[in-house]
Amino acid sequence: MGGHAPGGPPVHPPPARTEPGPEGEKVRVLREQVQKLTEPVNLNSRNSSKPPSSDPPWVPGKSKGPTGRGRGGQRGHQGHRRQLLPEDRVTRVEDYFPEQCRHCGLSLQRPMEPGIPPFRYQVMELPPVQMQVIENRLHQVCCNRCLRTTLASWPASAPRGNFGPRLTSVLGLLTGRFRVSRRDAEEICRTILGGEISLGGIKLQEDVVSQALAPVVAEAEQAVRAATVVNADETPWKEADRPGYLWCANTDDLAVYWIRQGRSGKTARELLGDNPDRILGSDRLGSYGFHPMEKRQICLAHLIRNLRRLTDRAGPARTIAEWGLRELEDLFNLWHEFRDGHLNRSELQARAKPIRARMGHLLRRGTRCGESKSETAFKHMLRHFPAFWAFLRVGRVADKQQFREGPAPCRPSASRELRQPELRGQPLRGTDAHRR
């Protein structure tokens, strides 16, 4: 039993000796089997690519601790008030004058010339909304010579369908940009706009908007492929109940989506284009292997999750993974100082250099940790090691509170852009038809 030696630290019994031979080999095999069975059970969003929504209740969340501040605006904070719009944006001006003096009761005369500046406040209001219905009548006229009738040609200014371009655009915004269901869009048209439209009619207008946006989508695709820095990601997605993947490529200004049946390297090259001079932010999926390793920025958030997964294992792999997590924490602290303007790029590179050296050393040690599965994981990380540091080499220009023209150590923008269609597609995570 454990105890305390006089004047010394606690004394614990020595570890049990594992004798070589059949019994020791059996214990080792059983330990590996237990680890193999328990590891999938312990997977969560903190040590794997699983979404946070799949975490069991006992997994700690990312919520911050109590700050001691109450809800809402804090006492003494700087106030923000609505600014008055310029007069050229004012629809109507209403002037009001006092009729008598509030101090002595004398009747007051309206001044003939401007005197004391008035107190101004503006009220924003919607005008009464009434759907306009335009009836186009194509008349037929009988010819006096041949006695045949001629139907008037369709006017170029009149839409061919039953809905005008503005209503079609609004429906496209509701169901596309603002993720309103078609049934809710139908109710909005009826209760707010005062017009009746069927669910099928809304679907047809979505197709019209998709066709109208096709040239814009093609232009956005070309802009993303020509960008100097692109983040890419993909997620499982069904189309017409067929399994596939939703791809996203985004820059600081654009996000483009594709739905494809697979996520092979051929598909990635087809969608992202072959531009070896740009920086590609991605995870370690092999599909992005066509891009030069030194021109990639592997998302370090994925590396953190992989190391956390290794900390659940016993032996040297756990110690090495914990070491790696401490180094990455220091690296992100440096990045935050640089992002907030407390470090310049030269200082960031100089202070990150020893962290990079230690990360390379610990990953190489991990490839010789003595546990085959962990060694494979460390070898995979080491193979992508040059792609962990592009954010140190390529400058990012400060634009107010945003950093542009360069990669970040992680790519939250790509994951965030993928979350929009994921939220819309829940719980099915898919679409029923192919439409741009």
C-alpha positions in Angstrom: 0.0 0.0 0.0 1.1 3.6 -0.6 2.3 5.7 2.2 4.6 8.6 3.1 8.3 8.1 3.9 9.5 10.2 6.8 10.3 13.7 5.4 9.8 12.6 1.8 7.2 12.3 -1.0 4.5 9.7 -1.1 5.7 6.2 -1.6 3.9 4.0 -4.2 4.4 0.3 -4.8 6.6 -0.5 -7.8 4.8 -1.4 -11.0 4.1 -5.0 -11.6 6.7 -6.7 -13.7 5.7 -8.1 -17.0 7.6 -11.3 -17.6 8.4 -12.1 -21.2 6.8 -15.1 -22.6 3.4 -16.4 -23.6 1.6 -14.7 -20.7 3.2 -11.3 -21.3 2.4 -11.5 -25.1 -1.2 -12.5 -24.2 -1.5 -9.4 -21.9 -0.1 -7.2 -24.7 -2.6 -8.5 -27.2 -5.5 -8.1 -24.8 -4.5 -4.6 -24.1 -4.4 -3.7 -27.8 -7.8 -5.3 -28.3 -9.3 -3.3 -25.4 -7.9 -0.1 -26.8 -9.2 -1.0 -30.3 -12.7 -1.5 -28.9 -12.8 1.5 -26.6 -11.2 4.1 -28.9 -14.3 4.5 -31.3 -16.5 4.9 -28.2 -14.4 7.8 -27.0 -14.4 9.7 -30.3 -16.1 13.1 -30.3 -15.8 16.5 -31.9 -12.7 17.4 -29.9 -10.6 14.5 -31.1 -12.1 13.6 -34.5 -14.0 15.1 -37.4 -17.4 14.3 -35.9 -19.7 17.3 -35.5 -20.4 18.8 -32.1 -24.1 17.8 -32.4 -23.0 14.2 -32.2 -21.2 14.6 -28.8 -22.6 12.6 -25.9 -23.7 14.6 -22.8 -20.5 13.9 -20.8 -18.2 15.6 -23.4 -17.3 19.1 -22.1 -18.4 21.9 -24.4 -16.4 24.9 -25.5 -18.4 27.4 -23.5 -16.4 29.9 -21.6 -16.6 30.2 -17.8 -18.5 32.9 -16.0 -17.2 36.4 -16.6 -19.0 38.0 -13.7 -20.8 40.4 -16.0 -24.6 40.6 -16.4 -26.5 40.2 -19.6 -26.9 43.0 -22.1 -25.0 46.3 -22.3 -22.6 46.9 -19.5 -22.9 50.1 -17.4 -20.7 52.8 -18.6 -20.2 51.4 -22.1 -20.1 53.7 -25.1 -23.6 54.3 -26.5 -24.6 53.8 -30.1 -27.6 55.7 -31.6 -29.2 55.6 -35.0 -27.8 58.2 -37.3 -30.2 60.5 -39.2 -30.5 59.7 -42.9 -29.6 62.6 -45.3 -32.5 64.7 -46.6 -32.3 63.2 -50.1 -33.2 59.9 -48.6 -36.2 61.2 -46.7 -39.6 60.4 -48.4 -41.6 63.1 -46.7 -41.0 65.9 -44.2 -43.7 66.8 -41.6 -43.2 70.2 -39.8 -44.9 70.8 -36.4 -44.9 74.2 -34.6 -46.0 74.9 -31.0 -49.3 76.9 -30.7 -48.7 78.6 -27.4 -45.9 79.3 -25.0 -45.5 76.5 -22.5 -44.2 79.0 -19.9 -46.7 81.9 -20.0 -49.5 80.6 -22.3 -49.1 83.3 -25.0 -50.2 82.3 -28.5 -47.2 81.9 -30.7 -46.9 82.9 -34.3 -45.2 80.6 -36.9 -41.9 82.3 -37.8 -41.7 83.5 -41.4 -37.9 82.8 -41.6 -35.9 79.8 -40.3 -34.9 80.5 -36.7 -33.9 78.0 -34.1 -33.0 74.6 -35.7 -35.8 72.1 -35.2 -35.5 68.9 -33.2 -35.4 66.1 -35.8 -36.3 62.4 -35.5 -37.0 60.0 -38.3 -39.5 57.2 -38.5 -39.0 54.3 -40.9 -42.2 52.7 -42.2 -43.3 50.3 -45.0 -45.7 51.6 -47.6 -49.0 49.7 -48.0 -48.0 46.6 -50.0 -50.4 45.6 -52.8 -49.5 43.1 -55.4 -49.7 44.6 -58.9 -51.4 42.3 -61.4 -50.7 43.3 -65.0 -52.9 41.8 -67.6 -51.4 41.6 -71.1 -54.0 41.3 -73.9 -52.8 40.1 -77.3 -55.5 41.2 -79.7 -56.4 39.6 -83.0 -57.3 41.7 -86.0 -59.0 40.5 -89.1 -57.4 41.5 -92.5 -59.9 43.2 -94.9 -58.2 41.7 -97.9 -57.5 38.1 -97.1 -60.0 37.9 -94.2 -57.5 36.2 -92.0 -56.7 37.1 -88.4 -53.3 38.1 -87.0 -52.4 37.9 -83.4 -50.3 40.6 -81.9 -46.7 39.7 -81.1 -45.6 39.3 -77.6 -44.2 42.6 -76.3 -40.5 42.5 -75.4 -41.2 44.3 -72.1 -43.6 41.7 -70.8 -42.4 38.6 -69.0 -43.3 35.3 -70.5 -44.3 33.7 -67.3 -46.9 34.5 -64.7 -44.5 36.3 -62.3 -42.5 39.5 -62.9 -38.7 39.7 -62.4 -38.9 41.5 -59.0 -41.3 39.0 -57.5 -39.1 36.2 -58.9 -36.0 37.7 -57.4 -37.7 38.1 -54.0 -38.8 34.4 -54.0 -35.3 33.4 -54.9 -33.9 35.4 -52.0 -36.4 34.0 -49.6 -35.8 30.3 -50.4 -32.2 30.6 -51.4 -30.4 33.2 -49.4 -32.6 33.3 -46.3 -33.4 29.6 -46.2 -37.2 30.1 -46.0 -39.1 27.0 -46.9 -41.4 27.0 -49.9 -44.5 26.7 -47.8 -43.4 29.7 -45.7 -42.6 31.6 -48.8 -46.1 30.9 -50.1 -47.5 32.3 -46.8 -45.3 35.4 -47.0 -46.7 36.1 -50.5 -50.2 35.6 -49.4 -50.1 37.5 -46.0 -47.6 40.3 -46.7 -47.5 40.7 -50.5 -51.2 40.0 -51.1 -50.7 37.5 -53.9 -51.4 33.8 -54.4 -48.7 31.5 -55.6 -48.5 27.7 -55.4 -45.6 25.6 -54.2 -45.0 24.4 -57.7 -44.9 28.0 -58.9 -42.2 28.8 -56.3 -40.2 25.9 -57.5 -40.4 27.2 -61.1 -39.2 30.6 -60.0 -36.2 29.0 -58.3 -35.3 27.4 -61.6 -35.6 30.8 -63.3 -33.3 32.4 -60.7 -30.8 29.5 -61.1 -30.7 30.0 -64.9 -30.3 33.7 -64.5 -27.4 33.3 -62.1 -25.5 30.7 -64.2 -23.2 33.3 -65.7 -22.5 34.9 -62.3 -21.8 31.4 -60.9 -19.3 30.7 -63.7 -17.6 34.0 -63.1 -17.3 33.3 -59.4 -15.9 29.9 -60.1 -13.2 31.4 -62.3 -12.4 34.0 -59.7 -12.0 31.4 -57.0 -9.7 29.3 -59.2 -7.6 32.3 -60.0 -7.4 33.5 -56.4 -4.0 33.6 -54.6 -5.5 32.0 -51.4 -8.4 29.5 -51.5 -9.9 27.4 -48.7 -11.6 24.1 -49.6 -13.7 21.6 -47.7 -16.3 18.9 -48.4 -19.0 17.1 -46.5 -21.4 14.2 -47.2 -24.4 15.3 -49.1 -27.3 13.6 -50.8 -28.8 14.6 -54.2 -32.1 12.9 -55.2 -31.4 10.3 -52.4 -28.1 9.4 -54.0 -25.0 9.7 -51.8 -22.5 12.3 -52.8 -20.5 15.3 -51.5 -21.0 19.0 -51.2 -17.8 20.8 -52.0 -17.0 24.4 -51.0 -14.2 26.6 -52.2 -14.0 30.1 -50.7 -11.9 33.2 -50.5 -12.3 36.3 -48.3 -15.0 37.5 -50.7 -16.5 34.5 -52.5 -17.9 31.1 -51.7 -18.7 28.6 -54.5 -20.5 25.2 -54.0 -20.6 22.1 -56.1 -22.4 18.8 -55.6 -20.5 15.8 -56.9 -20.8 12.0 -56.5 -17.3 11.5 -55.1 -14.4 13.4 -53.5 -11.4 12.0 -55.5 -8.3 13.9 -56.5 -9.7 14.1 -60.0 -12.8 15.8 -58.7 -10.8 18.2 -56.5 -8.6 19.2 -59.4 -11.6 19.7 -61.7 -13.4 21.9 -59.2 -10.5 23.9 -57.8 -8.4 24.2 -61.0 -4.7 23.6 -61.5 -3.1 26.7 -60.1 0.2 25.6 -58.4 1.1 29.2 -57.4 -1.8 29.7 -55.0 -2.0 28.8 -51.3 -4.6 26.1 -50.8 -6.1 25.7 -47.3 -7.5 22.3 -46.6 -7.4 19.3 -44.4 -5.1 16.3 -45.0 -7.5 14.5 -47.3 -5.6 12.8 -50.1 -7.8 14.4 -52.7 -5.9 17.6 -52.3 -2.5 15.9 -52.9 -2.3 17.2 -56.5 -1.4 20.6 -55.1 2.3 21.2 -54.2 2.8 20.5 -50.5 4.8 23.7 -49.9 1.9 25.7 -51.3 -0.7 24.1 -48.9 -1.9 25.2 -45.5 -3.1 22.2 -43.6 -5.8 23.2 -41.1 -4.1 23.0 -37.7 -7.4 22.5 -36.0 -7.5 19.0 -37.5 -4.0 18.4 -36.3 -5.1 19.3 -32.7 -8.0 16.9 -32.9 -5.6 14.1 -34.1 -3.3 14.7 -31.2 -6.1 14.8 -28.7 -7.2 11.4 -30.0 -3.7 10.1 -29.4 -3.8 11.3 -25.8 -6.5 8.7 -25.1 -3.9 6.0 -25.8 -1.5 4.6 -23.3 2.3 4.7 -23.6 4.7 7.1 -25.2 2.2 8.2 -27.9 0.2 9.9 -25.2 3.2 11.8 -23.8 4.3 12.9 -27.3 0.7 14.0 -28.2 0.4 16.1 -25.1 3.7 17.7 -25.9 2.5 18.5 -29.4 -0.7 20.1 -28.0 1.3 22.4 -25.7 3.4 23.5 -28.7 0.4 24.2 -30.8 -1.2 26.2 -28.0 1.9 28.4 -27.9 1.8 28.7 -31.7 -1.8 29.9 -31.7 -1.0 32.4 -28.9 1.7 33.9 -31.2 -0.8 34.0 -34.1 -3.4 35.8 -32.0 -0.7 38.4 -31.0 0.2 38.9 -34.6 -3.5 39.1 -35.7 -4.2 41.7 -33.0 -1.2 43.8 -34.1 1.1 43.1 -31.2 3.7 41.3 -33.4 5.0 42.0 -36.9 5.7 39.3 -39.4 9.4 39.1 -38.7 8.7 38.7 -34.9 6.1 36.0 -35.6 8.5 34.0 -37.8 11.4 34.3 -35.3 9.3 33.2 -32.3 7.6 30.4 -34.2 10.9 29.0 -35.6 11.8 27.0 -32.4 8.2 25.8 -32.1 8.4 24.4 -35.6 11.7 22.7 -34.8 10.3 21.1 -31.7 7.1 20.0 -33.6 9.3 18.2 -36.2 11.3 16.5 -33.5 8.3 15.2 -31.5 6.6 13.9 -34.7 9.7 12.0 -35.6 9.8 10.6 -32.1 6.2 9.6 -32.5 7.1 7.5 -35.6 9.2 5.3 -33.2 6.9 5.2 -30.2 6.6 1.4 -30.3 2.8 1.2 -31.1 2.1 0.5 -34.7 -1.2 2.4 -35.0 0.1 5.5 -33.3 3.3 5.3 -35.4 1.2 5.3 -38.5 -0.7 8.4 -37.3 2.6 10.3 -36.6 4.0 9.3 -40.0 0.9 10.7 -41.7 1.3 14.0 -39.8 5.1 14.1 -40.6 4.4 13.6 -44.3 2.3 16.8 -44.3 4.7 18.7 -42.0 5.8 21.3 -44.7 2.1 22.3 -45.2 1.6 23.3 -41.6 3.6 26.5 -41.9 2.4 28.4 -45.0 0.8 31.0 -42.8 4.2 32.1 -41.6 5.7 32.5 -45.1 2.8 34.4 -46.8 1.9 37.8 -45.6 -1.6 38.9 -44.6 -2.5 42.5 -45.0 -4.5 44.1 -42.2 -7.8 45.6 -43.4 -9.5 47.1 -40.3 -10.3 44.0 -38.2 -9.8 41.5 -41.0 -6.6 39.9 -42.3 -6.6 39.4 -46.1 -4.3 38.2 -48.8 -2.9 35.2 -46.9 -3.7 32.0 -45.2 -4.5 31.4 -41.6 -3.3 28.5 -39.5 -6.8 27.1 -39.5 -9.6 27.5 -42.1 -12.8 28.3 -40.1 -14.2 30.2 -43.1 -14.5 27.0 -45.3 -16.2 25.1 -42.5 -18.5 28.1 -41.7 -19.5 28.3 -45.4 -20.3 24.6 -45.4 -22.5 25.0 -42.3 -25.0 27.2 -44.2 -26.3 24.5 -46.6 -25.9 21.9 -43.8 -28.2 23.8 -41.6 -30.7 24.2 -44.4 -30.4 20.5 -45.4 -30.9 19.2 -41.9 -32.0 16.6 -41.0 -31.6 15.1 -44.5 -28.4 16.9 -45.4 -29.3 16.9 -49.1 -31.3 18.2 -52.0 -33.9 16.7 -54.2 -32.7 17.9 -57.6 -29.6 19.3 -59.3 -29.8 23.0 -59.6 -27.0 25.6 -59.6 
